[in-house]
């Protein structure tokens, strides 16, 4: 095999790797958008729960509203819910320690 043939094969295989990475990136982005839309629909269900039901799972209505309003359309609003609950738990523990 000549040097020219090796270079051509290397260029072809290199471009395939780039195409594969690009395709994989597009698929991952599509999956994340679909997951965010599915979770956004689930947030609608959470919004329909009573306050005592939200309290049972460690959330408040404000947590749900903040997660929906702060997240962009393609972002997963559920990623904001645990953070809000953790912050509330830290504030509660700090205030209980002072008392």
DSSP file (Angstrom, degrees, kcal/mol; ACC not computed):
  #  RESIDUE AA STRUCTURE BP1 BP2  ACC     N-H-->O    O-->H-N    N-H-->O    O-->H-N    TCO  KAPPA ALPHA  PHI   PSI    X-CA   Y-CA   Z-CA
    1    1 A X              0   0    0      0, 0.0     2,-0.1     0, 0.0     0, 0.0   0.000 360.0 360.0 360.0 132.0    0.0    0.0    0.0
    2    2 A X     >  -     0   0    0      1,-0.1     4,-2.1     4,-0.0     5,-0.2  -0.326 360.0-109.4 -82.8 166.6    1.4    3.4   -1.0
    3    3 A X  H  > S+     0   0    0      1,-0.2     4,-2.3     2,-0.2     5,-0.2   0.880 119.0  54.5 -61.1 -39.8    1.7    6.4    1.2
    4    4 A X  H  > S+     0   0    0      1,-0.2     4,-2.2     2,-0.2    -1,-0.2   0.914 108.0  48.6 -62.0 -43.7   -1.0    8.2   -0.9
    5    5 A X  H  > S+     0   0    0      1,-0.2     4,-2.5     2,-0.2    -1,-0.2   0.891 110.9  51.2 -64.2 -39.3   -3.4    5.3   -0.4
    6    6 A X  H  X S+     0   0    0     -4,-2.1     4,-2.4     2,-0.2    -2,-0.2   0.914 110.1  49.0 -63.8 -42.2   -2.8    5.3    3.4
    7    7 A X  H  X S+     0   0    0     -4,-2.3     4,-2.4     2,-0.2    -2,-0.2   0.894 111.3  49.6 -64.7 -40.1   -3.4    9.0    3.6
    8    8 A X  H  X S+     0   0    0     -4,-2.2     4,-2.5     2,-0.2    -2,-0.2   0.933 112.1  47.8 -65.2 -45.0   -6.7    8.6    1.7
    9    9 A X  H  X S+     0   0    0     -4,-2.5     4,-2.7     1,-0.2     5,-0.2   0.896 111.5  50.9 -62.1 -39.9   -7.8    5.8    3.9
   10   10 A X  H  X S+     0   0    0     -4,-2.4     4,-2.4     2,-0.2    -1,-0.2   0.914 110.8  48.3 -64.3 -42.6   -6.9    7.8    7.0
   11   11 A X  H  X S+     0   0    0     -4,-2.4     4,-2.2     2,-0.2    -2,-0.2   0.901 112.6  48.6 -64.4 -41.1   -8.9   10.8    5.8
   12   12 A X  H  X S+     0   0    0     -4,-2.5     4,-1.8     2,-0.2    -2,-0.2   0.938 114.0  45.0 -65.4 -46.1  -11.9    8.6    5.0
   13   13 A X  H  X S+     0   0    0     -4,-2.7     4,-1.8     1,-0.2    -2,-0.2   0.865 112.4  53.3 -67.6 -34.3  -11.9    6.9    8.3
   14   14 A X  H  X S+     0   0    0     -4,-2.4     4,-1.8    -5,-0.2    -1,-0.2   0.902 108.4  48.7 -65.4 -40.9  -11.4   10.3   10.1
   15   15 A X  H  X S+     0   0    0     -4,-2.2     4,-2.4     1,-0.2    -1,-0.2   0.847 108.6  54.5 -69.0 -32.1  -14.4   11.8    8.4
   16   16 A X  H  X S+     0   0    0     -4,-1.8     4,-2.7     2,-0.2    -1,-0.2   0.898 106.2  52.0 -65.5 -39.5  -16.5    8.8    9.3
   17   17 A X  H  X S+     0   0    0     -4,-1.8     4,-2.6     2,-0.2    -2,-0.2   0.917 110.4  48.0 -62.6 -42.1  -15.5    9.3   13.0
   18   18 A X  H  X S+     0   0    0     -4,-1.8     4,-2.6     2,-0.2    -2,-0.2   0.921 112.4  48.7 -64.1 -43.7  -16.6   12.9   12.8
   19   19 A X  H  X S+     0   0    0     -4,-2.4     4,-2.6     2,-0.2    -2,-0.2   0.894 111.8  49.9 -63.2 -39.2  -19.9   11.9   11.1
   20   20 A X  H  X S+     0   0    0     -4,-2.7     4,-2.6     2,-0.2    -2,-0.2   0.918 112.1  47.2 -65.8 -43.6  -20.5    9.3   13.8
   21   21 A X  H  X S+     0   0    0     -4,-2.6     4,-2.5     2,-0.2    -2,-0.2   0.901 112.4  50.0 -63.9 -41.0  -19.8   11.8   16.6
   22   22 A X  H  X S+     0   0    0     -4,-2.6     4,-2.3     2,-0.2    -2,-0.2   0.931 112.2  47.1 -63.3 -45.4  -22.0   14.3   15.0
   23   23 A X  H  X S+     0   0    0     -4,-2.6     4,-2.4     1,-0.2    -2,-0.2   0.913 112.2  50.2 -62.4 -42.9  -24.8   11.8   14.6
   24   24 A X  H  X S+     0   0    0     -4,-2.6     4,-2.5     1,-0.2    -1,-0.2   0.889 110.3  51.0 -63.0 -39.3  -24.4   10.6   18.2
   25   25 A X  H  X S+     0   0    0     -4,-2.5     4,-2.4     2,-0.2    -1,-0.2   0.899 110.0  48.8 -64.2 -40.9  -24.5   14.2   19.4
   26   26 A X  H  X S+     0   0    0     -4,-2.3     4,-2.5     2,-0.2    -2,-0.2   0.912 112.0  49.3 -65.2 -42.1  -27.7   14.9   17.5
   27   27 A X  H  X S+     0   0    0     -4,-2.4     4,-2.5     2,-0.2    -2,-0.2   0.924 111.7  48.5 -63.6 -44.2  -29.3   11.7   18.9
   28   28 A X  H  X S+     0   0    0     -4,-2.5     4,-2.3     2,-0.2    -2,-0.2   0.905 111.8  49.2 -63.1 -41.3  -28.3   12.6   22.5
   29   29 A X  H  X S+     0   0    0     -4,-2.4     4,-2.3     2,-0.2    -1,-0.2   0.925 111.1  50.1 -63.4 -43.6  -29.6   16.2   22.1
   30   30 A X  H  X S+     0   0    0     -4,-2.5     4,-2.3     1,-0.2    -2,-0.2   0.900 110.5  50.1 -61.0 -41.4  -32.9   14.7   20.7
   31   31 A X  H  X S+     0   0    0     -4,-2.5     4,-2.5     1,-0.2    -1,-0.2   0.908 110.3  49.7 -63.6 -41.7  -33.2   12.4   23.6
   32   32 A X  H  X S+     0   0    0     -4,-2.3     4,-2.3     2,-0.2    -2,-0.2   0.882 110.8  49.4 -67.7 -36.9  -32.6   15.2   26.1
   33   33 A X  H  X S+     0   0    0     -4,-2.3     4,-2.4     2,-0.2    -1,-0.2   0.928 112.2  48.0 -66.0 -44.1  -35.2   17.4   24.5
   34   34 A X  H  X S+     0   0    0     -4,-2.3     4,-2.4     1,-0.2    -2,-0.2   0.901 111.8  50.1 -62.8 -40.4  -37.7   14.5   24.6
   35   35 A X  H  X S+     0   0    0     -4,-2.5     4,-2.6     2,-0.2    -1,-0.2   0.913 110.6  49.8 -63.3 -42.4  -36.9   13.8   28.2
   36   36 A X  H  X S+     0   0    0     -4,-2.3     4,-2.2    38,-0.2    41,-0.3   0.905 111.6  48.0 -64.1 -41.2  -37.4   17.4   29.1
   37   37 A X  H  X S+     0   0    0     -4,-2.4     4,-1.8     2,-0.2    -1,-0.2   0.902 112.2  49.3 -66.2 -39.9  -40.8   17.6   27.3
   38   38 A X  H  X S+     0   0    0     -4,-2.4     4,-1.7     1,-0.2    -2,-0.2   0.919 113.5  46.2 -64.1 -43.1  -41.9   14.4   29.0
   39   39 A X  H  X S+     0   0    0     -4,-2.6     4,-1.8     1,-0.2    -2,-0.2   0.829 107.4  57.5 -70.0 -31.3  -40.9   15.7   32.4
   40   40 A X  H  X S+     0   0    0     -4,-2.2     4,-1.2     2,-0.2    -1,-0.2   0.887 106.3  50.0 -64.0 -37.9  -42.5   19.0   31.7
   41   41 A X  H  X S+     0   0    0     -4,-1.8     4,-1.2     1,-0.2    -2,-0.2   0.877 108.4  52.6 -66.1 -37.2  -45.8   17.1   31.1
   42   42 A X  H  X S+     0   0    0     -4,-1.7     4,-2.2     1,-0.2    -2,-0.2   0.836 102.4  59.5 -67.1 -31.3  -45.2   15.4   34.5
   43   43 A X  H  X S+     0   0    0     -4,-1.8     4,-2.4     1,-0.2    -1,-0.2   0.859  99.3  57.2 -63.9 -34.2  -44.8   18.8   36.1
   44   44 A X  H  X S+     0   0    0     -4,-1.2     4,-0.9     2,-0.2    -1,-0.2   0.903 106.5  49.2 -61.2 -40.1  -48.3   19.6   34.9
   45   45 A X  H >< S+     0   0    0     -4,-1.2     3,-0.7     1,-0.2     4,-0.5   0.914 109.3  51.7 -64.9 -42.6  -49.4   16.5   36.9
   46   46 A X  H >< S+     0   0    0     -4,-2.2     3,-1.3     1,-0.3    -2,-0.2   0.882 104.7  57.0 -61.0 -37.4  -47.5   17.7   40.0
   47   47 A X  H 3< S+     0   0    0     -4,-2.4    -1,-0.3     1,-0.3    -2,-0.2   0.783 101.8  57.6 -64.0 -25.9  -49.2   21.1   39.7
   48   48 A X  T << S+     0   0    0     -4,-0.9    -1,-0.3    -3,-0.7    -2,-0.2   0.574  86.9 100.6 -81.7  -9.3  -52.5   19.3   39.9
   49   49 A X  S <  S-     0   0    0     -3,-1.3     2,-0.1    -4,-0.5    -3,-0.0  -0.385  79.6-107.8 -74.7 154.2  -51.7   17.7   43.3
   50   50 A X     >  -     0   0    0      1,-0.1     4,-2.1    -2,-0.1     3,-0.3  -0.368  31.5-108.3 -73.4 160.4  -53.0   19.1   46.5
   51   51 A X  H  > S+     0   0    0      1,-0.2     4,-2.5     2,-0.2     5,-0.2   0.880 119.4  53.4 -60.4 -39.6  -50.6   20.9   48.9
   52   52 A X  H  > S+     0   0    0      1,-0.2     4,-1.6     2,-0.2    -1,-0.2   0.836 107.9  51.8 -67.1 -30.4  -50.6   18.1   51.4
   53   53 A X  H  > S+     0   0    0     -3,-0.3     4,-1.0     2,-0.2    -1,-0.2   0.905 110.2  47.6 -71.1 -40.9  -49.7   15.6   48.7
   54   54 A X  H ><>S+     0   0    0     -4,-2.1     5,-2.8     1,-0.2     3,-0.6   0.907 109.9  53.8 -62.8 -40.7  -46.7   17.8   47.6
   55   55 A X  H ><5S+     0   0    0     -4,-2.5     3,-1.4     1,-0.2    -1,-0.2   0.862 101.3  60.3 -62.1 -35.8  -45.7   18.1   51.2
   56   56 A X  H 3<5S+     0   0    0     -4,-1.6    -1,-0.2     1,-0.3    -2,-0.2   0.820 108.7  43.2 -61.6 -31.1  -45.7   14.2   51.5
   57   57 A X  T <<5S-     0   0    0     -4,-1.0    -1,-0.3    -3,-0.6    -2,-0.2   0.278 124.9-101.8 -99.9  11.3  -43.1   14.0   48.7
   58   58 A X  T < 5S+     0   0    0     -3,-1.4     2,-0.3     1,-0.3    -3,-0.2   0.739  84.0 110.8  83.5  23.8  -41.0   16.9   50.2
   59   59 A X      < -     0   0    0     -5,-2.8     2,-0.3    -6,-0.1    -1,-0.3  -0.848  50.4-148.2-126.0 162.4  -42.1   19.7   47.8
   60   60 A X     >  -     0   0    0     -2,-0.3     4,-1.7    -3,-0.1     3,-0.2  -0.838  34.2-109.7-120.2 165.0  -44.1   22.8   48.0
   61   61 A X  H  > S+     0   0    0     -2,-0.3     4,-2.4     1,-0.2     5,-0.2   0.868 120.9  57.5 -61.0 -35.2  -46.2   24.4   45.3
   62   62 A X  H  > S+     0   0    0      1,-0.2     4,-2.9     2,-0.2    -1,-0.2   0.885 101.7  55.3 -63.3 -39.0  -43.6   27.2   45.1
   63   63 A X  H  > S+     0   0    0      2,-0.2     4,-2.4     1,-0.2    -1,-0.2   0.926 109.8  46.4 -57.9 -45.1  -40.9   24.6   44.4
   64   64 A X  H  X S+     0   0    0     -4,-1.7     4,-2.2     2,-0.2    -2,-0.2   0.925 113.7  47.6 -65.1 -45.0  -42.9   23.3   41.4
   65   65 A X  H  X S+     0   0    0     -4,-2.4     4,-2.6     1,-0.2     5,-0.2   0.902 112.2  49.7 -64.6 -40.6  -43.6   26.9   40.1
   66   66 A X  H  X S+     0   0    0     -4,-2.9     4,-2.7     1,-0.2     5,-0.3   0.926 110.6  50.2 -63.3 -44.2  -40.0   27.9   40.5
   67   67 A X  H  X S+     0   0    0     -4,-2.4     4,-1.3    -5,-0.2    -2,-0.2   0.898 114.0  44.8 -62.2 -40.5  -38.8   24.8   38.6
   68   68 A X  H  < S+     0   0    0     -4,-2.2    -1,-0.2     1,-0.2    -2,-0.2   0.921 117.4  43.7 -69.6 -43.5  -41.2   25.4   35.8
   69   69 A X  H  < S+     0   0    0     -4,-2.6    -2,-0.2     1,-0.2    -1,-0.2   0.828 115.1  46.9 -75.0 -32.1  -40.5   29.1   35.5
   70   70 A X  H  < S+     0   0    0     -4,-2.7     2,-0.3    -5,-0.2    -1,-0.2   0.772  97.7  81.8 -81.5 -25.8  -36.7   28.9   35.8
   71   71 A X  S  < S-     0   0    0     -4,-1.3     2,-0.1    -5,-0.3     6,-0.1  -0.573  77.0-129.8 -84.4 143.4  -36.2   26.1   33.3
   72   72 A X    >   -     0   0    0     -2,-0.3     3,-1.3     1,-0.1     5,-0.1  -0.340  34.8 -94.6 -81.0 170.8  -36.1   26.8   29.6
   73   73 A X  T 3  S+     0   0    0      1,-0.3     4,-0.1    -2,-0.1   -33,-0.1   0.857 125.7  41.2 -57.7 -39.2  -38.3   24.8   27.2
   74   74 A X  T 3  S+     0   0    0      2,-0.1    -1,-0.3   -38,-0.0     2,-0.2   0.479 100.5  92.4 -89.6  -1.8  -35.5   22.3   26.3
   75   75 A X  S <  S-     0   0    0     -3,-1.3     2,-0.7   -39,-0.1    -4,-0.1  -0.615  83.0-112.0 -93.9 153.8  -34.3   22.0   29.9
   76   76 A X    >   -     0   0    0     -2,-0.2     3,-1.2     1,-0.2     4,-0.3  -0.737  20.4-161.6 -84.9 112.6  -35.5   19.4   32.4
   77   77 A X  T >> S+     0   0    0     -2,-0.7     3,-1.4   -41,-0.3     4,-0.7   0.765  85.8  69.2 -67.7 -22.8  -37.5   21.2   35.2
   78   78 A X  H 3> S+     0   0    0      1,-0.3     4,-0.9     2,-0.2     3,-0.5   0.768  85.4  69.0 -65.8 -24.2  -37.1   18.1   37.5
   79   79 A X  H <4 S+     0   0    0     -3,-1.2     4,-0.5     1,-0.2    -1,-0.3   0.748  99.9  49.5 -66.3 -20.4  -33.4   18.9   37.8
   80   80 A X  H <> S+     0   0    0     -3,-1.4     4,-1.8    -4,-0.3    -1,-0.2   0.701  96.0  72.1 -89.0 -21.1  -34.3   22.0   39.8
   81   81 A X  H  X S+     0   0    0     -4,-0.7     4,-2.2    -3,-0.5     5,-0.2   0.947  96.2  45.9 -65.1 -50.7  -36.7   20.3   42.2
   82   82 A X  H  X S+     0   0    0     -4,-0.9     4,-2.9     1,-0.2     5,-0.2   0.889 110.5  55.7 -61.4 -35.9  -34.2   18.4   44.3
   83   83 A X  H  > S+     0   0    0     -4,-0.5     4,-2.5     2,-0.2    -1,-0.2   0.924 108.5  47.0 -61.1 -44.8  -32.0   21.5   44.6
   84   84 A X  H  X S+     0   0    0     -4,-1.8     4,-2.1     1,-0.2    -1,-0.2   0.911 113.4  48.3 -63.7 -42.3  -34.9   23.5   46.0
   85   85 A X  H  X S+     0   0    0     -4,-2.2     4,-2.3     2,-0.2    -2,-0.2   0.905 111.8  49.7 -65.6 -40.8  -35.8   20.8   48.5
   86   86 A X  H  X S+     0   0    0     -4,-2.9     4,-2.6     2,-0.2    -2,-0.2   0.922 110.1  50.5 -63.0 -43.7  -32.2   20.4   49.6
   87   87 A X  H  X S+     0   0    0     -4,-2.5     4,-2.3     1,-0.2    -1,-0.2   0.899 110.7  49.0 -62.4 -39.6  -31.8   24.2   50.1
   88   88 A X  H  X S+     0   0    0     -4,-2.1     4,-2.4     1,-0.2    -1,-0.2   0.900 110.7  51.4 -65.6 -39.5  -35.0   24.2   52.2
   89   89 A X  H  X S+     0   0    0     -4,-2.3     4,-2.4     2,-0.2    -2,-0.2   0.894 110.0  48.7 -64.4 -39.9  -33.7   21.3   54.2
   90   90 A X  H  X S+     0   0    0     -4,-2.6     4,-2.3     2,-0.2    -2,-0.2   0.911 112.0  48.8 -65.7 -42.0  -30.4   23.1   54.9
   91   91 A X  H  X S+     0   0    0     -4,-2.3     4,-2.4     2,-0.2    -2,-0.2   0.908 112.1  49.3 -63.7 -40.9  -32.2   26.2   56.0
   92   92 A X  H  X S+     0   0    0     -4,-2.4     4,-2.3     2,-0.2    -2,-0.2   0.917 111.8  48.0 -64.1 -44.0  -34.5   24.2   58.3
   93   93 A X  H  X S+     0   0    0     -4,-2.4     4,-1.8     1,-0.2    -1,-0.2   0.887 112.1  49.8 -65.1 -38.4  -31.5   22.4   59.9
   94   94 A X  H  X S+     0   0    0     -4,-2.3     4,-1.2     2,-0.2    -1,-0.2   0.908 112.7  46.1 -66.9 -41.9  -29.6   25.7   60.4
   95   95 A X  H  X S+     0   0    0     -4,-2.4     4,-1.1     1,-0.2    -2,-0.2   0.858 111.9  51.6 -70.6 -33.0  -32.6   27.4   62.0
   96   96 A X  H  < S+     0   0    0     -4,-2.3    -1,-0.2     1,-0.2    -2,-0.2   0.841 106.8  54.6 -70.6 -32.3  -33.3   24.3   64.2
   97   97 A X  H  < S+     0   0    0     -4,-1.8    -1,-0.2     1,-0.2    -2,-0.2   0.800 106.9  51.0 -69.9 -29.1  -29.7   24.3   65.3
   98   98 A X  H  <        0   0    0     -4,-1.2    -1,-0.2     1,-0.2    -2,-0.2   0.786 360.0 360.0 -76.6 -28.5  -30.0   28.0   66.4
   99   99 A X     <        0   0    0     -4,-1.1    -1,-0.2    -5,-0.1    -2,-0.2   0.481 360.0 360.0 -76.7 360.0  -33.1   27.4   68.5
